[in-house]
Amino acid sequence: MEDVFRHLGYENVRQSRRTADEGRDILMEEVVDGTRRAVVVECKHTATVSRPVIQKLHSAAATYDYDGPVRGMVATTGRFTDPAREYARQLGAGDGGVELLDGQDLRAIGEEIGMDLYNGRIEILCTETLQPVHPTAGRDAPVFEAVREIDNLEAVTIPTPETTVSLEPMVTVRATTDATFETSVGVIHRIDETNDLVVHAARDAPAVATGDLRDLVATPTAPRIDLEDAALEATFDGVERKRFGQTETAYKEWAIDRLRQAQTTTVHYTGGNNVDYEKTCTPAHSDISVQEIDPVYVPHVRSLLSLGSYEYEYSYYAAGPSRATTTNELHGCVHCETAGPNESYTYCANCGSINCDDHIETERLEGEPVCHGCAVTERFAFKTKYFSDEANLEAFREQYDEMSVLEKAQENVPLAVGAVLALLVVTLLIASSVGGL
């Protein structure tokens, strides 16, 4: 609720002390027609709020020590009973009165200021997402691009992949740390830096985004679109939007704690008595100031491409033409652990597999690539040959039987080499015999 009131323009918004708050949860100020007035707020996360709560808050506001007019306010995620509303109506909402905000009021306010009420929590309500597709290339362009690097597979021949998008919440927190650490010998350490912390806003536990994903979100020029105008359902086969799991304040506090941990260091120094000391320097909470918090959805696009008996996933975080790949099964061998963009791969049209150089052969009869997984094999002399099916193997058997010895040798390099060597030996023996005569 602190975040809500700050967004609404109230000043000096703060929580009262947790113990003995006398019905005062939040204290703040407003300026109306040039007059500064204090507002005392009671917050209730209950299904209903009855008249005694209003009476208690009215008393807490009346006894609040403030040099000027004071009014009260009760905010609840639930609803007010009719007697509570009637009592508040009699008091009025001006000086000395009590204003009521129920769950519906809070939701309406939240939508106006970019926050959302969900299960009793005021969460961030974000209306922007990074652009999920390349503005000119189309939805499946990354998949076609990956396919072009695979031998024997033409991008134009592949079926349309099933492509879904999950909008994942991210928060960029810009914070400045200004901390000085002193001892009797003077300043031993100082921190003066600004950090942009990109936070994966998961509901269970936030996490710091790193690498390509961080760069994608932190780039100021990353293209954004309004969710209302995105027409994502018409572009993708499925759309999921995940919720921001915390309030702005929670993300700020989490980011400050992480920065305090990351910026903690042990400093070694020599005292005035020439004795060596060490001191652990941890910035105080007050040393870190949050300058800005920027929520945005990041599209996590997932494409499933069916080829023959296999299905391949290609997933990435998107920001218009830029992306951070998370899964690329198109650049990997289905038979071993060979994977990555620096390897070469060949497609087996016989079964739909993608293979490294060690698991692909040339089909003897048709001259097309065939993988070790689906090929039918047979040894001919010293050479194992690969066939797409039994029919091709049988056809080659018939051809092989009709071949001359020389042709069979040409089908088998070791056999051909052996035949040449044997011929040379025979020639040398004959020449030796003639010379002896």
Rosetta blueprint (number, residue, H / E / L):
1 M L
2 E H
3 D H
4 V H
5 F H
6 R H
7 H H
8 L L
9 G L
10 Y L
11 E E
12 N E
13 V E
14 R E
15 Q E
16 S L
17 R L
18 R L
19 T L
20 A L
21 D L
22 E L
23 G L
24 R L
25 D L
26 I E
27 L E
28 M E
29 E E
30 E E
31 V E
32 V E
33 D L
34 G L
35 T E
36 R E
37 R E
38 A E
39 V E
40 V E
41 V E
42 E E
43 C E
44 K E
45 H L
46 T L
47 A L
48 T E
49 V E
50 S L
51 R H
52 P H
53 V H
54 I H
55 Q H
56 K H
57 L H
58 H H
59 S H
60 A H
61 A H
62 A H
63 T L
64 Y L
65 D L
66 Y L
67 D L
68 G L
69 P L
70 V E
71 R E
72 G E
73 M E
74 V E
75 A E
76 T E
77 T L
78 G L
79 R E
80 F E
81 T L
82 D H
83 P H
84 A H
85 R H
86 E H
87 Y H
88 A H
89 R H
90 Q H
91 L H
92 G L
93 A L
94 G L
95 D L
96 G L
97 G L
98 V E
99 E E
100 L E
101 L E
102 D L
103 G H
104 Q H
105 D H
106 L H
107 R H
108 A H
109 I H
110 G H
111 E H
112 E H
113 I H
114 G L
115 M E
116 D E
117 L E
118 Y E
119 N L
120 G L
121 R E
122 I E
123 E E
124 I E
125 L L
126 C L
127 T L
128 E E
129 T E
130 L E
131 Q L
132 P L
133 V L
134 H E
135 P L
136 T L
137 A L
138 G E
139 R L
140 D L
141 A H
142 P H
143 V H
144 F H
145 E H
146 A H
147 V H
148 R L
149 E L
150 I E
151 D E
152 N L
153 L L
154 E L
155 A H
156 V H
157 T H
158 I L
159 P L
160 T L
161 P L
162 E E
163 T E
164 T E
165 V E
166 S E
167 L E
168 E E
169 P E
170 M E
171 V E
172 T E
173 V E
174 R E
175 A E
176 T E
177 T E
178 D E
179 A E
180 T E
181 F E
182 E E
183 T E
184 S L
185 V L
186 G E
187 V E
188 I E
189 H E
190 R E
191 I E
192 D E
193 E E
194 T E
195 N E
196 D E
197 L E
198 V E
199 V E
200 H E
201 A L
202 A L
203 R L
204 D L
205 A L
206 P L
207 A E
208 V E
209 A L
210 T L
211 G H
212 D H
213 L H
214 R H
215 D H
216 L H
217 V H
218 A H
219 T L
220 P L
221 T L
222 A L
223 P L
224 R E
225 I E
226 D E
227 L H
228 E H
229 D H
230 A L
231 A L
232 L H
233 E H
234 A H
235 T H
236 F L
237 D L
238 G E
239 V E
240 E E
241 R E
242 K L
243 R L
244 F L
245 G L
246 Q L
247 T L
248 E H
249 T H
250 A H
251 Y H
252 K H
253 E H
254 W H
255 A H
256 I H
257 D H
258 R H
259 L H
260 R H
261 Q H
262 A H
263 Q L
264 T L
265 T E
266 T E
267 V E
268 H E
269 Y E
270 T E
271 G L
272 G L
273 N L
274 N L
275 V L
276 D E
277 Y E
278 E E
279 K E
280 T E
281 C E
282 T L
283 P L
284 A L
285 H H
286 S H
287 D H
288 I E
289 S E
290 V E
291 Q E
292 E E
293 I E
294 D E
295 P E
296 V E
297 Y E
298 V E
299 P E
300 H E
301 V E
302 R E
303 S E
304 L E
305 L E
306 S E
307 L E
308 G L
309 S L
310 Y E
311 E E
312 Y E
313 E E
314 Y E
315 S E
316 Y E
317 Y E
318 A E
319 A E
320 G L
321 P L
322 S E
323 R E
324 A E
325 T E
326 T E
327 T E
328 N E
329 E L
330 L L
331 H L
332 G E
333 C L
334 V L
335 H L
336 C L
337 E L
338 T L
339 A E
340 G L
341 P L
342 N L
343 E L
344 S L
345 Y E
346 T E
347 Y E
348 C E
349 A L
350 N L
351 C L
352 G L
353 S E
354 I E
355 N E
356 C L
357 D H
358 D H
359 H H
360 I E
361 E E
362 T E
363 E L
364 R L
365 L L
366 E L
367 G L
368 E L
369 P E
370 V E
371 C E
372 H L
373 G L
374 C L
375 A L
376 V E
377 T E
378 E E
379 R E
380 F E
381 A L
382 F L
383 K E
384 T E
385 K E
386 Y E
387 F E
388 S L
389 D L
390 E H
391 A H
392 N H
393 L H
394 E H
395 A H
396 F H
397 R H
398 E H
399 Q H
400 Y H
401 D H
402 E H
403 M L
404 S L
405 V H
406 L H
407 E H
408 K H
409 A H
410 Q H
411 E L
412 N L
413 V H
414 P H
415 L H
416 A H
417 V H
418 G H
419 A H
420 V H
421 L H
422 A H
423 L H
424 L H
425 V H
426 V H
427 T H
428 L H
429 L H
430 I H
431 A H
432 S H
433 S H
434 V H
435 G H
436 G H
437 L L
